Amino acid sequence: MKKNIKIIPLGGVREEGKDLFAVEVNGSSIFILDCGSKFPLDDMLGIDYVIPDFSYLRDNKEKIVGVFLTSGHLDSIGSLPYFLSEFNVPVFGTELSIKIAEKLVKKNRQSKKFDDFHIINDKSEITFDDGTVSFFGVTHSIPDAVGIVISTEQGSVVYTGDFKFDQTVPEQYRTNYASISEVSNKNVLALLCDARNAEDNSKAADEKKVEEFLIDNFDYQNKRVIITCLSGHILRLQEIIDAAAKTGRMIYVANEKSKFMIDTAIENGKLKLPDQEIFVPSIEELDKLKPDQTIILHVGQPGEAMLSLQKMAGQRNKKLRIEPGDLVLLATSPLRAMDNAWAKTRDMVYKADGTVASIDEELDLSSDASRSDIQMMISLINPKFLIPVQGEYRQLAAEREAAIDAGFPSDHIIIPAKGDVIQFDGDDMFLSQAVSASDTMIDGIGVGDIGNIVLRDRNVLSQDGVFIAVVTIDRKKKEIVEGSKVTSRGFVYDQSNRALLKEASDLVETTVQNNLDNKDFDWSHLKQDVREKLSSFLYKKTDRRPVILPVIMEVNQHHRRFKNNNKN
């Protein structure tokens, strides 16, 4: 069999998050790089998380040799519990990544018994039949982040994961330049490079400036400071703790359920605490502090901090409320999918007489590679082909332009879509036949049982409401036993639109009777006919299209008679 390499992005391209890249070598071994999730867009009503489609991996499960993680962020590990409930393959990652992944997997009842985790570092090499996997340390907002190298007989595939270049970060966050320089000697066929911040033409500010910014704000602010921070941004949490200690403020963590990331980082020495007590243990102790001694910290996923702030601003949290003069500081930028919701949250804070500031916006910060960082990584790795990943299409295109400006040949850059199969046949790299790679949506305990049709119905319900028509018929006598009753929810106010409802009711009765009179009576045709007639009528009258639910009930009026022998 001719040897070849296939690179298949099942997520993480033309979208924000959900990183999963399958590298198939010689048709016999599949290496999975990251296994992430993403947060739903605004129009995905009721959806908790979105994970990749595992269909291709199910069809080739005997080829999977392992999962290799770049970091402990949810966009890298978020779908592991669902993946490991189906696939019993080893998982490799750095110490912190594995500790976080273990806790995440144990919370899921389908995967909680899985225990095949392996800790690696940037000096590790793992040899398989069709290739060797090695790693290199990169700078990211969480410690122990790495890039991954898969070395094969045909050459190497390199995946950067999230990265940036910053010489001012603490030692445990620093890039291992020596390891990266060694990678360039391994005949790199393809570089899968982080493109999330490729649109930024300026060099991002150094992280060293964050602590200075925090100290200045903590000193200047004579009221409380309320900070929101993603639980995975360990570097930012460290900067908040250090600045609080230097300014004499105490930190109260407002959401207990999200403290596991902090506790995990502390247990593994990735988050260092000052000598003095820095955390307030209870709300009662918080109330004893002066406002200028107080920091209220919301640590968690993007939506959790936002909802908590809305409750505080709307006076719906009995214990914590936004008070006049409070500063709400966004320590990490909100996801693009939540822009509208965050705009509403900011407005609510200002209505409560608080103020809002964002560290990333004030200092022009990012946890991902800027345009110049991308150009530097390409120069260091020196690949034959470039595959921009981890970003929406405009970001992938921005990375392509950055590479071309740095002298990289444009015909050696491939911008993939989810499910594209990028194949190397020994001579050239090209797109071959794609595989299934749709989104799998998580709603409560349901995995993949919500599809586009359900989402469409939810959107229609949220915009135009529902219209219900109930009719009782006797099919044998071909007559309506009980007249049509119509009602609506989220469509029109019934009391103010009696004439409209009466017309709709008459239309339903006419439609039902016409179907009863038809000698080729059919239940499905009756319901569809009612639905279509009502839809056309309501749109003509209101310019709206609610979800229409026809409820047709049948009765049999030939009752048996029973003799009653009971005596009262």
C-alpha positions as CSV (number, residue, x, y, z in Angstrom):
1,M,0.0,0.0,0.0
2,K,1.3,3.5,-0.9
3,K,2.2,5.5,2.2
4,N,0.3,8.7,2.7
5,I,-0.8,11.2,5.4
6,K,-4.3,12.6,5.9
7,I,-5.1,15.6,8.0
8,I,-8.8,15.8,8.9
9,P,-10.1,18.8,10.9
10,L,-13.3,17.6,12.5
11,G,-13.6,20.9,14.4
12,G,-11.6,24.1,15.1
13,V,-11.8,25.6,11.6
14,R,-14.2,28.3,10.4
15,E,-15.5,28.5,14.0
16,E,-14.5,29.5,17.5
17,G,-13.4,26.5,19.6
18,K,-14.2,22.8,19.3
19,D,-10.6,21.9,18.2
20,L,-10.2,18.3,17.0
21,F,-7.7,17.3,14.3
22,A,-7.3,13.7,13.2
23,V,-4.0,12.8,11.5
24,E,-4.2,9.5,9.7
25,V,-0.9,7.9,8.8
26,N,-0.6,5.1,6.2
27,G,-4.3,4.3,6.5
28,S,-3.6,2.4,9.7
29,S,-3.0,4.9,12.6
30,I,-5.1,7.9,13.6
31,F,-3.6,10.4,16.0
32,I,-6.2,12.8,17.6
33,L,-4.9,16.3,18.4
34,D,-7.2,17.9,21.0
35,C,-10.7,17.0,21.7
36,G,-12.5,20.3,22.5
37,S,-15.9,21.8,22.7
38,K,-17.3,25.3,22.0
39,F,-20.0,27.4,23.5
40,P,-23.3,27.8,21.5
41,L,-24.0,30.8,19.3
42,D,-26.9,33.0,20.2
43,D,-29.3,31.3,17.9
44,M,-28.7,27.8,19.4
45,L,-31.4,28.2,22.0
46,G,-31.2,25.9,24.9
47,I,-27.9,24.3,23.9
48,D,-25.2,23.9,26.6
49,Y,-22.2,22.9,24.5
50,V,-21.3,21.9,21.0
51,I,-18.9,19.1,20.3
52,P,-17.4,17.6,17.1
53,D,-19.1,14.9,15.0
54,F,-17.4,11.5,15.8
55,S,-18.9,9.7,12.8
56,Y,-15.6,9.3,10.9
57,L,-13.8,8.2,14.1
58,R,-16.5,5.6,14.9
59,D,-16.0,4.1,11.4
60,N,-12.3,3.9,12.0
61,K,-12.1,3.4,15.8
62,E,-9.7,0.4,15.6
63,K,-7.1,2.8,14.0
64,I,-7.1,5.4,16.8
65,V,-3.8,5.2,18.8
66,G,-4.5,8.0,21.2
67,V,-5.6,11.6,22.0
68,F,-2.9,14.2,22.5
69,L,-3.8,17.5,24.3
70,T,-2.3,20.9,23.9
71,S,-3.8,22.5,27.0
72,G,-6.4,22.2,29.8
73,H,-8.9,24.7,28.2
74,L,-12.3,23.5,27.2
75,D,-11.7,24.2,23.5
76,S,-9.0,21.5,23.8
77,I,-10.5,19.0,26.2
78,G,-14.2,19.9,26.5
79,S,-15.6,17.0,24.5
80,L,-13.3,14.3,26.1
81,P,-16.1,13.0,28.4
82,Y,-18.3,12.3,25.4
83,F,-15.5,10.9,23.3
84,L,-14.2,8.6,26.1
85,S,-17.7,7.2,26.7
86,E,-17.4,5.6,23.2
87,F,-13.6,5.2,22.6
88,N,-11.3,3.4,25.0
89,V,-8.0,4.9,23.9
90,P,-5.1,6.5,25.9
91,V,-5.0,10.2,26.5
92,F,-1.7,12.1,26.7
93,G,-1.1,15.6,28.1
94,T,1.0,17.7,30.5
95,E,0.4,17.4,34.2
96,L,-2.1,20.3,34.6
97,S,-4.0,19.4,31.4
98,I,-4.4,15.8,32.5
99,K,-5.5,16.8,36.0
100,I,-8.2,19.0,34.6
101,A,-9.2,16.4,32.0
102,E,-9.5,13.7,34.8
103,K,-11.9,15.9,36.8
104,L,-14.0,16.7,33.8
105,V,-14.2,13.1,32.7
106,K,-15.1,11.9,36.2
107,K,-18.1,14.2,36.3
108,N,-19.7,12.4,33.3
109,R,-21.4,9.2,34.3
110,Q,-20.8,7.5,31.0
111,S,-17.0,8.1,31.1
112,K,-16.2,8.3,34.9
113,K,-14.5,4.9,35.0
114,F,-12.0,5.8,32.3
115,D,-8.5,6.0,33.7
116,D,-6.0,5.6,30.8
117,F,-4.3,9.0,31.2
118,H,-0.6,9.6,30.7
119,I,1.4,12.7,31.7
120,I,4.0,14.0,29.3
121,N,6.3,17.1,29.1
122,D,8.1,18.9,26.4
123,K,10.9,16.4,26.4
124,S,8.7,13.3,26.0
125,E,8.7,11.1,22.9
126,I,6.0,8.4,22.3
127,T,6.7,5.9,19.6
128,F,3.9,4.1,17.6
129,D,4.0,1.8,14.6
130,D,3.4,4.7,12.1
131,G,5.1,7.6,13.9
132,T,6.6,9.2,16.9
133,V,4.8,12.0,18.9
134,S,6.8,14.7,20.6
135,F,6.0,18.1,22.2
136,F,7.3,21.6,22.6
137,G,6.4,24.1,25.3
138,V,4.5,27.3,24.2
139,T,3.3,30.4,26.0
140,H,-0.5,30.5,26.6
141,S,-2.8,31.8,29.4
142,I,-2.6,28.4,31.1
143,P,0.6,26.7,32.3
144,D,1.8,23.5,30.7
145,A,0.6,24.4,27.2
146,V,2.4,22.5,24.4
147,G,2.6,22.1,20.6
148,I,2.6,18.6,19.1
149,V,4.8,17.0,16.5
150,I,3.9,13.8,14.7
151,S,7.0,12.5,13.0
152,T,6.6,9.9,10.2
153,E,8.7,8.4,7.4
154,Q,7.2,10.9,5.0
155,G,7.8,13.9,7.2
156,S,6.3,15.6,10.2
157,V,2.9,17.3,11.0
158,V,3.1,20.1,13.6
159,Y,0.2,21.5,15.5
160,T,0.9,24.6,17.5
161,G,-2.2,24.7,19.7
162,D,-2.9,28.1,21.2
163,F,0.3,30.1,21.5
164,K,2.0,33.5,21.5
165,F,5.5,34.8,22.0
166,D,6.0,36.9,25.2
167,Q,9.3,37.1,27.0
168,T,7.9,38.7,30.2
169,V,5.7,35.8,31.4
170,P,6.7,33.7,34.4
171,E,9.0,30.8,33.8
172,Q,6.3,28.0,33.7
173,Y,4.6,29.8,30.8
174,R,7.6,30.4,28.6
175,T,8.1,29.1,25.1
176,N,10.7,26.4,24.6
177,Y,12.6,27.9,21.7
178,A,15.2,25.1,21.7
179,S,12.5,22.5,21.1
180,I,10.9,24.5,18.3
181,S,14.3,24.9,16.6
182,E,14.7,21.1,16.7
183,V,11.3,20.6,15.1
184,S,12.5,22.4,11.9
185,N,15.0,19.7,11.4
186,K,12.3,17.0,11.1
187,N,11.2,17.7,7.5
188,V,8.0,19.5,8.4
189,L,5.3,18.7,5.8
190,A,2.5,20.7,7.3
191,L,2.1,23.3,10.1
192,L,-1.4,23.6,11.7
193,C,-1.0,27.1,13.1
194,D,-3.2,29.0,15.6
195,A,-5.0,31.8,13.7
196,R,-7.4,33.1,16.3
197,N,-5.7,36.5,16.6
198,A,-4.3,36.7,13.1
199,E,-6.2,39.9,12.3
200,D,-4.2,41.8,14.9
201,N,-1.5,43.7,13.0
202,S,0.1,45.2,16.2
203,K,2.3,43.4,18.7
204,A,0.1,42.6,21.8
205,A,1.1,44.2,25.1
206,D,3.4,42.2,27.4
207,E,1.7,40.4,30.3
208,K,4.0,42.2,32.6
209,K,1.8,45.3,32.1
210,V,-1.3,43.5,33.4
211,E,-0.2,43.5,37.0
212,E,0.8,47.1,36.8
213,F,-2.6,47.9,35.4
214,L,-4.4,45.9,38.1
215,I,-2.3,47.6,40.9
216,D,-3.1,51.1,39.6
217,N,-6.8,50.3,39.4
218,F,-7.0,48.6,42.8
219,D,-5.2,51.6,44.4
220,Y,-7.2,54.2,42.6
221,Q,-10.6,52.6,43.2
222,N,-12.0,53.4,46.6
223,K,-15.0,51.1,46.2
224,R,-15.3,47.4,45.5
225,V,-13.8,45.7,42.5
226,I,-15.8,42.9,40.8
227,I,-13.7,40.8,38.4
228,T,-14.8,38.2,35.9
229,C,-12.2,35.7,34.7
230,L,-12.3,32.5,32.7
231,S,-11.4,29.6,35.0
232,G,-8.9,28.4,32.5
233,H,-6.9,31.7,32.4
234,I,-4.5,30.7,35.2
235,L,-2.0,33.4,34.3
236,R,-4.6,36.1,34.7
237,L,-5.8,34.6,38.0
238,Q,-2.1,34.7,39.2
239,E,-1.9,38.4,38.2
240,I,-5.1,39.2,40.1
241,I,-3.9,37.4,43.2
242,D,-0.5,39.1,43.1
243,A,-2.0,42.6,42.6
244,A,-4.5,42.0,45.4
245,A,-1.8,41.1,47.8
246,K,0.3,44.2,47.0
247,T,-2.7,46.5,47.4
248,G,-4.1,45.0,50.6
249,R,-7.3,43.7,49.1
250,M,-9.0,40.4,49.9
251,I,-10.6,38.1,47.2
252,Y,-14.0,36.5,47.6
253,V,-14.8,33.8,45.0
254,A,-18.4,34.2,44.3
255,N,-19.2,30.9,42.5
256,E,-18.1,27.9,44.5
257,K,-18.8,25.3,41.8
258,S,-16.1,26.8,39.5
259,K,-13.4,26.8,42.1
260,F,-12.1,23.3,41.0
261,M,-9.9,24.9,38.4
262,I,-8.3,27.2,41.0
263,D,-7.9,24.3,43.5
264,T,-6.4,22.1,40.8
265,A,-3.9,24.8,39.8
266,I,-2.9,25.3,43.4
267,E,-2.6,21.6,44.1
268,N,-0.2,21.2,41.2
269,G,1.8,24.3,42.0
270,K,0.7,26.2,38.9
271,L,-1.0,28.9,41.0
272,K,1.1,30.4,43.8
273,L,-0.5,32.1,46.8
274,P,1.2,34.9,48.8
275,D,2.3,34.4,52.4
276,Q,-0.7,36.3,53.8
277,E,-4.3,35.1,53.6
278,I,-5.8,36.3,50.4
279,F,-9.1,34.6,50.1
280,V,-12.3,35.5,52.1
281,P,-13.8,32.3,53.3
282,S,-17.5,33.4,53.5
283,I,-20.0,36.1,52.6
284,E,-20.2,37.0,56.3
285,E,-16.5,37.7,56.4
286,L,-16.8,39.7,53.2
287,D,-19.4,42.0,54.7
288,K,-16.9,42.9,57.5
289,L,-14.4,44.3,54.9
290,K,-14.3,47.9,53.7
291,P,-15.2,48.5,50.0
292,D,-11.6,49.5,49.2
293,Q,-10.4,46.2,50.7
294,T,-12.7,44.0,48.6
295,I,-12.4,42.0,45.4
296,I,-15.4,39.9,44.3
297,L,-14.1,37.3,41.8
298,H,-16.3,35.4,39.4
299,V,-14.4,32.5,38.0
300,G,-16.0,30.1,35.5
301,Q,-17.1,29.7,32.0
302,P,-18.2,32.8,29.9
303,G,-21.9,32.5,30.4
304,E,-21.7,31.8,34.2
305,A,-20.0,35.1,35.0
306,M,-22.4,37.0,32.7
307,L,-25.5,35.6,34.4
308,S,-24.0,36.3,37.8
309,L,-23.4,39.9,37.0
310,Q,-26.9,40.3,35.6
311,K,-28.4,39.0,38.8
312,M,-26.2,41.4,40.9
313,A,-27.1,44.4,38.7
314,G,-30.8,43.5,38.6
315,Q,-30.9,43.2,42.4
316,R,-31.9,39.5,42.1
317,N,-29.0,38.2,44.1
318,K,-29.9,38.6,47.8
319,K,-26.3,38.4,49.0
320,L,-24.3,40.2,46.3
321,R,-25.5,43.3,44.4
322,I,-23.9,46.0,42.3
323,E,-23.5,49.1,44.4
324,P,-22.9,52.7,43.3
325,G,-19.2,53.2,42.5
326,D,-18.4,49.5,42.0
327,L,-15.9,48.7,39.2
328,V,-16.7,45.6,37.1
329,L,-13.4,44.5,35.5
330,L,-13.5,42.0,32.7
331,A,-10.2,40.2,33.2
332,T,-10.7,38.1,30.0
333,S,-12.5,39.1,26.9
334,P,-16.0,37.6,26.3
335,L,-16.4,35.2,23.4
336,R,-17.7,36.6,20.1
337,A,-20.8,34.4,20.4
338,M,-21.8,36.3,23.5
339,D,-21.3,39.9,22.3
340,N,-25.0,40.8,22.4
341,A,-25.5,39.3,25.8
342,W,-22.4,41.0,27.2
343,A,-23.6,44.4,25.8
344,K,-26.8,43.9,27.7
345,T,-24.9,43.0,30.9
346,R,-22.7,46.1,30.7
347,D,-25.8,48.3,30.3
348,M,-27.3,46.7,33.4
349,V,-24.2,47.4,35.4
350,Y,-24.3,51.1,34.4
351,K,-28.0,51.3,35.3
352,A,-27.0,50.1,38.8
353,D,-24.4,53.0,39.0
354,G,-21.4,50.8,38.5
355,T,-18.7,51.1,35.8
356,V,-17.2,48.5,33.4
357,A,-13.6,48.1,32.1
358,S,-11.9,45.4,30.1
359,I,-8.2,44.6,30.7
360,D,-7.7,43.1,27.2
361,E,-9.3,46.1,25.5
362,E,-7.4,48.7,27.7
363,L,-4.0,47.0,27.1
364,D,-4.6,45.4,23.7
365,L,-4.0,41.9,25.0
366,S,-4.6,38.5,23.6
367,S,-3.8,34.9,24.7
368,D,-3.2,34.0,21.0
369,A,-0.6,34.7,18.4
370,S,-0.6,38.0,16.7
371,R,0.2,38.5,13.0
372,S,4.0,38.9,13.8
373,D,3.9,35.9,16.1
374,I,2.5,33.7,13.4
375,Q,5.1,34.9,10.9
376,M,7.8,34.1,13.5
377,M,6.4,30.6,14.1
378,I,6.3,29.9,10.4
379,S,9.9,31.0,10.1
380,L,11.0,28.9,13.0
381,I,9.2,25.7,11.9
382,N,9.8,26.1,8.2
383,P,7.0,23.9,6.9
384,K,6.3,22.9,3.3
385,F,2.6,23.5,3.7
386,L,0.6,25.8,6.0
387,I,-2.8,25.0,7.3
388,P,-4.4,27.8,9.3
389,V,-6.6,26.4,12.1
390,Q,-8.4,27.6,15.3
391,G,-10.4,30.5,14.0
392,E,-13.3,31.7,11.9
393,Y,-12.8,32.0,8.2
394,R,-11.7,35.7,8.3
395,Q,-9.0,34.8,10.8
396,L,-7.8,31.8,8.8
397,A,-7.7,34.1,5.7
398,A,-5.8,36.8,7.8
399,E,-3.2,34.1,8.7
400,R,-2.9,33.2,5.0
401,E,-2.2,36.9,4.1
402,A,0.4,37.2,7.0
403,A,2.2,34.1,5.7
404,I,2.2,35.4,2.1
405,D,3.6,38.8,3.3
406,A,6.4,36.9,5.0
407,G,7.3,35.2,1.7
408,F,5.5,31.9,2.1
409,P,4.2,30.5,-1.3
410,S,0.5,31.1,-1.6
411,D,-0.1,27.8,-3.4
412,H,1.2,25.9,-0.4
413,I,-1.5,27.3,2.0
414,I,-4.7,25.4,2.5
415,I,-7.7,26.9,4.3
416,P,-9.8,23.9,5.2
417,A,-13.5,23.5,6.2
418,K,-14.7,21.0,8.8
419,G,-14.5,17.5,7.4
420,D,-12.0,18.3,4.6
421,V,-9.5,15.6,4.1
422,I,-6.0,17.1,3.4
423,Q,-3.9,14.4,1.8
424,F,-0.2,14.1,1.2
425,D,0.7,11.3,-1.3
426,G,4.5,11.6,-1.1
427,D,4.7,14.4,-3.7
428,D,1.9,16.9,-3.1
429,M,-0.6,18.0,-0.5
430,F,-4.2,18.4,-1.7
431,L,-7.9,18.2,-0.7
432,S,-9.5,14.9,-1.3
433,Q,-13.1,13.6,-0.6
434,A,-14.5,15.2,2.6
435,V,-16.0,13.3,5.6
436,S,-19.0,14.0,7.8
437,A,-18.2,16.7,10.4
438,S,-21.5,18.4,11.5
439,D,-22.0,19.9,14.9
440,T,-23.1,17.6,17.8
441,M,-25.2,19.5,20.3
442,I,-25.4,18.9,24.0
443,D,-28.7,19.8,25.7
444,G,-28.7,18.6,29.3
445,I,-28.0,14.9,29.3
446,G,-29.0,14.6,25.6
447,V,-26.0,14.1,23.2
448,G,-26.8,14.7,19.5
449,D,-30.5,14.4,19.8
450,I,-31.0,18.1,19.0
451,G,-30.7,18.8,15.3
452,N,-31.2,21.8,12.9
453,I,-34.9,21.2,12.7
454,V,-35.4,21.4,16.4
455,L,-33.2,24.5,16.6
456,R,-35.3,26.1,13.8
457,D,-38.5,25.3,15.7
458,R,-37.0,26.8,18.8
459,N,-36.1,30.0,16.9
460,V,-39.5,30.3,15.4
461,L,-41.1,29.8,18.8
462,S,-38.9,32.5,20.3
463,Q,-39.8,34.9,17.5
464,D,-43.4,34.2,16.4
465,G,-44.8,31.9,19.1
466,V,-47.1,29.0,18.7
467,F,-50.7,28.7,17.4
468,I,-52.8,25.7,18.6
469,A,-56.1,24.5,17.0
470,V,-58.1,21.7,18.6
471,V,-61.1,20.0,16.9
472,T,-63.0,16.9,17.9
473,I,-64.5,14.8,15.0
474,D,-66.6,11.7,14.4
475,R,-65.1,10.2,11.3
476,K,-67.9,7.6,10.8
477,K,-70.6,10.3,10.7
478,K,-68.3,12.7,8.9
479,E,-69.1,15.6,11.2
480,I,-67.4,17.9,13.7
481,V,-68.5,16.9,17.2
482,E,-67.0,19.9,19.0
483,G,-66.2,23.2,17.2
484,S,-62.7,24.4,16.8
485,K,-60.9,26.0,19.7
486,V,-57.9,28.0,18.9
487,T,-55.3,29.6,21.2
488,S,-51.8,31.0,21.0
489,R,-48.7,31.6,23.1
490,G,-46.2,34.3,22.1
491,F,-48.1,35.1,18.9
492,V,-50.9,37.6,19.7
493,Y,-52.7,38.6,22.8
494,D,-56.0,36.6,22.6
495,Q,-58.2,39.1,24.4
496,S,-57.3,41.9,21.9
497,N,-57.6,39.7,18.8
498,R,-60.9,37.9,19.1
499,A,-61.9,38.7,15.5
500,L,-58.7,37.2,14.2
501,L,-59.1,34.1,16.3
502,K,-62.8,33.7,15.3
503,E,-61.8,33.8,11.6
504,A,-59.0,31.3,12.2
505,S,-61.4,29.0,14.1
506,D,-63.9,29.2,11.2
507,L,-61.2,28.4,8.7
508,V,-60.1,25.3,10.7
509,E,-63.7,24.0,10.8
510,T,-64.2,24.5,7.1
511,T,-60.9,22.8,6.3
512,V,-61.6,19.8,8.6
513,Q,-65.2,19.4,7.2
514,N,-63.8,19.5,3.6
515,N,-61.5,16.6,4.5
516,L,-64.2,14.7,6.2
517,D,-66.4,15.0,3.1
518,N,-63.6,13.6,0.9
519,K,-64.0,9.9,0.3
520,D,-60.2,9.5,0.3
521,F,-59.9,10.8,3.9
522,D,-56.3,10.7,5.3
523,W,-55.2,11.7,8.8
524,S,-51.8,13.1,7.7
525,H,-53.4,15.0,4.9
526,L,-56.0,16.5,7.2
527,K,-53.3,17.8,9.7
528,Q,-51.1,19.1,6.9
529,D,-54.1,20.8,5.2
530,V,-55.0,22.6,8.5
531,R,-51.4,23.6,9.0
532,E,-51.0,25.1,5.5
533,K,-54.3,26.9,5.5
534,L,-53.7,28.4,8.9
535,S,-50.1,29.4,8.1
536,S,-51.2,31.2,4.9
537,F,-54.1,32.9,6.7
538,L,-52.1,34.1,9.7
539,Y,-49.1,35.3,7.6
540,K,-51.5,37.3,5.4
541,K,-53.2,38.9,8.5
542,T,-50.1,39.4,10.7
543,D,-47.0,39.0,8.6
544,R,-45.8,36.4,11.1
545,R,-45.3,32.6,10.9
546,P,-45.9,30.9,14.3
547,V,-45.4,27.2,14.8
548,I,-48.9,25.7,14.1
549,L,-50.0,22.7,16.1
550,P,-53.3,21.1,14.8
551,V,-54.8,18.7,17.4
552,I,-57.5,16.5,15.9
553,M,-59.3,14.2,18.2
554,E,-61.7,11.4,17.3
555,V,-64.7,10.1,19.3
556,N,-67.0,7.1,18.8
557,Q,-70.5,7.9,19.9
558,H,-71.8,4.3,19.9
559,H,-71.5,3.5,23.6
560,R,-72.3,0.1,25.1
561,R,-75.0,0.0,27.7
562,F,-74.4,-1.7,31.0
563,K,-77.0,-2.8,33.5
564,N,-76.5,-1.3,36.9
565,N,-77.4,-3.8,39.7
566,N,-76.1,-1.7,42.5
567,K,-78.7,-0.6,45.1
568,N,-78.3,2.6,46.9
